[in-house]
């Protein structure tokens, strides 16, 4: 099958989809206005860079893109991101088109202005079928899509061979709490830092200094909040136990997860459409603590694979951390169940098969 992606080539999400599909012997063309960056795209994929950059490119590239698509005649066009690329896709007007929504395009974009909401509605209506990575985002998309339009759920899972529990024994004298995410307010890193501070204060009051001495905090990622977060750590006198690594390549994420004992995702916005970072942590055998926003609760079984807490609530994060740092058996049990849960629903190869079956159904191409 010849599959054409209309999507940002600088996104790990796009790269993972196209690389996996080309490995299944499909012909892949990636039409983009965002050049590839640090993520390696398989050399078998034909990358076509459109002349105009976003945001005007979503309009100015329409004639060029339509000509390219009409010459390529792919079996299907899979457009990713319903606002920007979705607008360009509407102008291309190719049949069949599967439009995959990502998150902010249906959670944020339509509420920024009436005109943007109208654009989104038109873009969704122009597609032949829609796809969402989570059930909660499917419900959000239904608010703007035509009644009765089919919306497929296509989870964005993880490679279970790469993300798996560490085979090495962790140091007994250390309990590392961590998060791997951009250092931006929407991901709530300040609430994790405050939560750890409250945890340590409580442990000291209870004279549990042995546990206090074991606690470390590992924050992986870069972003505009770095200086603010570093200042907060200094204010709480936590400099000796907190490590900021900066950004790391996605290929190194499994190794960093192996340094962590408890994974936290204290996000604050409902536009967190799907918690792939949480799935990666669960697949690695880690207990997780996540905020009750967007699609995050969908990838966690509360009290079975981790804990779901209210957003912007450092006190509740602290309480769940307290339970976990005091109970190694609890950490191990939640981590093991997290691995089983992630394998059952978010095995990447199974997720790619779901997407493949949708393509075949839309094109009437049989096995």
N, C-alpha and C positions, 0 to 999 in steps of 0.2 A: 504494500500500500504506500502511496505517496502522500505524506502528511506535511502540510505547510503550517508552521507556527508563525503567528504574528504576535511578537512578544519582546520584552526587553532582554537582550542577550547578556546584560551585566548582572542578571539576577540568578542566584543559585537555584531558585525554583525552576526557572526556564531551563537552565543547564541540566538539571537532574532529569527533567522530563525528556528532553530531546536526546540526551545521551542514552537513556534507558531504552527508548523506542528504536533508535538506530541499531542498538545491540540485538534487537529482535528482528533484524533484517528488513525494516521498513526504510523507505527512502525519505530523508528528512531535509526540508528547506526551512531555514530560519530567517524570516523577514523582520528587520528591526531598525529602530532609529537610535538604539542605545548600544554602542559598541561593546564587545566582550571585554571584561576586565580581568580580575585575578582567577576567575573560575574557568577551568579548562574545558573547552568544547571539543567533542570528538571530531577528528579531521574528516570523517566521512560525511559530516553535515555541511550542506551548502549554505553559507551565511551571506545574505544580501543586505547591505547597509543602505538604508534610504537616505537621500541627500539632505533633508531638512530635519533639524533636531526638535525635540519637544520644547514647549507645548504647541507652537505653531505647526510643527511637523505633522501633528494629528490631522491637520486640514490640508497643508501644502503638499503632503506626500500622496494625496489620494489618487491623482491621475497616474503618477508613476507606479504606485503600488498596484492599482487596478490592472495596468498594462502587464506588469510582471506576473501577477496571478493568472491572468487570462492566457498568457503564453505557457506558464508552467502546467496549468490544468491539474492541480493536485486532486486526489480523491476526496480530501477534506481540508478545510481551513480551521485551525484551532486558534482562536484569538484569546489572549490572556490579558485580563484587566479591563473591566467593563466601561471605565470612563475614557481614558486617553486612547488606548489602542482599540477600544470598543467603538469609539467615534470613527476612527480611520476604517475599521472593519465595516461599519455601516455604509460608508461611501464606496468601499470596494464592492459590497453587495454580492458576495460569492455564495454559491450553493453547493454543498451544505456547509454551514458554519456552526461550530460549537464554540460558544463564548464562555470562558471560565472566569468567574469572579474571584477576587483575591482578598478583599477585606475592606480597606478604606474606600474603595470604589462604590460600595453599597452602604457602608456604615457612616462615612463622613461626607463624601462628595455630594450626595443629593440634598444634604441639609445646609450646604454652604450658600445656596441661593435657589430661587425658583427656577431660573434658567438652567442651572446645572441638574436639577432634578428632572427637568424636561429632556435634557440631553441623555441622561441615564435611561429613562423610560424608552426613548427612541432606540437607543443602542441595544437594549435587551430585546425589544420587539423585533429588531432587524435580524437577530440570530435565529437559527433553526432549532437550537436546543441550548440549554444552559448547564453549567457545571459549577459545583461548590465543593470546597474541601471539607465542610462540616455541615451537620444538620441544622445547627443554630444559624449559620450564615445562609443556608437554604431558605429558612423562614424569613430572614431579613430581605433576601432577594425577592421573595414572593410579594413583598409590599409594592414593588415597582415593576414587576414583570406581568405580561398578559395572563389573565386568568386561564388556568388549565395548561399553561406552557410547561413542558417537561423540564425539571431541574434534577440532574443527576448528582449524586454525592460521590466525589472522587477524592478519597483521603490522600493526604500528602505524607505518607509514612516514612519509615527509615529502613536502611539496609541493616538487617538483623545480623549480618556477618561482621559488619564494621562496628555497630553499636551493640555491645554485649558486655556482660559483667567482666570485670578484671580478673585475670587468672592469678594475679600477684596478691600476696597478703599486704594489707594496708598497715601502716604504723599504728601500734596500739596506743601510742601516746598522743594521738592527734585525731580530732573530729573536725573535718573541713566542711563548712557550709558554703555553698557557691551558687552563682548564677552566670549564665553565658548569654549575654544580650547587649544591644546597644545601650550606652549610658544616656538615656533620654527619659524625661519625666513620665512618658506614657508607659514605660516598663517598670517604673516604681523602685529603682535601686535604693533610693533614700529610705524607703520603708523597710527594706531588708537590713540596712545598716542600723536603723533605729531599733529594729526588732532584735538584732544581735546584742546591741547595747543593753536593752531591757533584760534580755536573757542573762547576760553576765551579771548585771546588778542583782537580779533575783538569786542567782546561784551563790553570789558572795554573801547575801543576807542569810542564806541557808548554810553557809560555811562549807559549800561544796567546791572548795578550791582546786581539788584534783581535776574536776571536770572543767573548771574555768581555764586551767593551764593547758587543757587539750584543745580548746576551741580556736579555729582559724577561719577566716573569711576570704574566699577567693572570688574576685569579680573580674570576669573576662569580657572584654569589649571596649569599644571606644565611643565617644560621643560628647555632646556639648556640655554635659553635666559633670565631666571629670573633675574640674577644679572645685566645684561646689561639693562634690562627694568627698574629695580628699580633705577639704576643710572640715566637713562634718566628722570624718574619722578622727581628725586631730582634736576636734572639740570634745569628742567622747573618749579621748586618750586610748584609741584603739590602733594606732599606727603600727605597733609591733605585731599585731595579729592579722592585719588586712593586707592583701596583695592585689594590686591593680595590674593586670598583664597587658592591657591594650588589646587591640583586635588580633585574632588569630585566624589562619586559613581554616575553612570548613574541614579540610582533611585532618587537621590536628584536634578537632573537637572531641573525638573519642578519647584521646590521651588525656585531655583536660578533665573530662568526666570521670576518668579513673582516679583523679586526684581528689574528687569530691565524695563526701559521705551522705550529704543531704542537699538536694537541689531545690532552689526556690525561684518562683516566677511571680513576683508581686506586681504584675501589670495593673494598670488603672483604667484602661479604656475598653469599651465593648468592641472596638475595631480589631481586637486580637481575635481574628477569625478562626485560627486553628493553631494549636500549640505544638508545633513540630519539635521545638526545643525540649518540651516536656516529654514527648514520646521518645526522643533520643535519650533522655535521662532515665526514663522508666525501662527502656530496652537495655540500658547499661546496668540495670539492677539497683537503681537508687530510689529511695523514698522521696516523694516530691511534695512541695507546698505551693499551691497556686491560688491566685485571686479568682473570685467568682465573677469573671467578666468574659464576654464573648464566648469563644469555643473552648476556653481552657478547661472548664469543668467537664466537658465532653470527653476529654482524654485522660481523666483521672477518676477512679472509683473512690469516692470519699471514704476514708477510714479503712480502705482495703489496699490501695496502691499509694495513698498519700492523703493529704488533707486539703480541703477547699476552704479558704478564708475570705472574709469580706475585703474588698479593695481599700487601700489607703489605711489599713489597720495594723500598725506596727505591734500593738499589744497582742492581737490574735496570732500574728506571726511568731511573736515571742513565746506564746503559750504552746504552740505546736512544736517549735524548736525545743522547748523545755522537755516535752514528752519524748522527743526523739534522741536528744543527747543523753538523757538519763536511761535509755532502754535500748541497748544494742540489739537485743532479740527483736524488738519492734522494728528497728531500722531494717534488719535482715528480712523480716517477714513481708513488710510492705514492698521492699525492693524486689523480692522474688515474685510476688504477685504482680508487680508492675511489669516485670519481664513477660510473664504469661499473658497478661492483658494486652500488651503492645504487640506481641506475636500474633494474637488472635484477630486483631483488627487493623494493625498498621504495618504489616510486613510489606515493604516497598514493592517487591516483585508481584505480590497479589494486587496491590493498588494500581500498578502499571497494567496488569491484566484487565482490571475493571475499565480503565481508560481505553484500552485496546478494544474491548467488547463494545463500548459505546461507539467508537469510530466505525466498527464493522456493522453495527446495527443501523447507523445513519447512512452508510454507503451501500448497504445490502451486499457487502463483501463477506462471504462465508468462510468458515475455517477450511 
